[in-house]
């Protein structure tokens, strides 16, 4: 395969111009967002640290009875920063340093809530099927090294931090989960939420490492809105998205690790569809880069063994309940996407489209309860 394409936007801007470019972007992204001016000092620091920095604004109509509810969110996509042959502690510390650098720039940009990518503090080593040494990255969600770092950063920058890690639950048999720790802007752990749906496809061998989550669809009420985290593979399950909305989420983050050969056609669609159907904001975050491992492995598809999982294509973006979305970050570079939201847009779109009012959850609850019973018979009328 040749060199990776930088981004969809770069292809458009290379081959279109003027009104054609404007119309292509309108059709692809919808309307309602604009560029967000970020501090020049932050832009210079991002350049010096070699990561992409983009900013957008998603506005709502002015209201007479409610002031705007403005929140700035930050999405981080990053690479690993040491070879996977380095020691576990050295790899983790290198990622701690990198995330600290990017989080500081986010603070300079006025970010209120930041979300890192799935398993941000380690390589995505589940493709190898090897338990050693990769399970050593698992740590306590409440007081492990990554939680302690994030608590310090959250308090320092007055920022809510969503930290997706590999969790080891020492109170329950050292069981491992894929977990996001939610840390308040006061530097305290509010709680955690675990990945509900575990993939069993290709080299995504995650079910051999950790269990399905047991925390349901928690929504965390913070100083900057009601927040939920739908971890990675959960984005393929519409009912997963639905339940976060039922529980009152205003922003649902989707920290992920997914590769181009498998899922890229779905990536720009799923979180955007969820924002529309559930009338909230969504934020898709994907790691970036290609990670190589010492021992070869296969995808179980009859093809030759290889040392890497494939290219993680980044492309992190934010979608709004009105159907619009921001352009994405690069497919190849690390990056920070800063998006300013007016949460008033949520109720305005509920009033316009009435999706929640017309949802008929009572009807589906009865039919789904019937569908999971042992004596279920599909409702098929034969001619």
Secondary structure, 3 states (H helix, E strand, C coil): CCCCCCCHHHHHHHHCCHHHHHHHHHHHHCCCEEECCCCHHHHHHHHHCCCEEEEEEECCCCCCCCCCCEEEEEEEECCCCCCCCCCHHHHHHHHHHHHHHHHHHHHHCCCCEEECCCCCCCCCHHHHCCCCCHHHHCECCCCCHHHHHHHHHHHHHCCEEEEEEEEEEHHHCCEEEEEEEEECCCCCEEEEEECCCCCCECCECHHHCCECCCCCCCCEEECCEEEEECCHHHHHCHHHHHHHHHCCCCEEEEEECCEHHHHHHHHHHHHHHHHHHHCCEEEEEECEEEEEEEEEECCCCCCCCEEEEEEEECCCEEECCCCCECCCCCCCCCEEEEEEEECHHHHHHHHHHCCCCCCCHHHHHHHHHHHCCCCCCCCCCCC
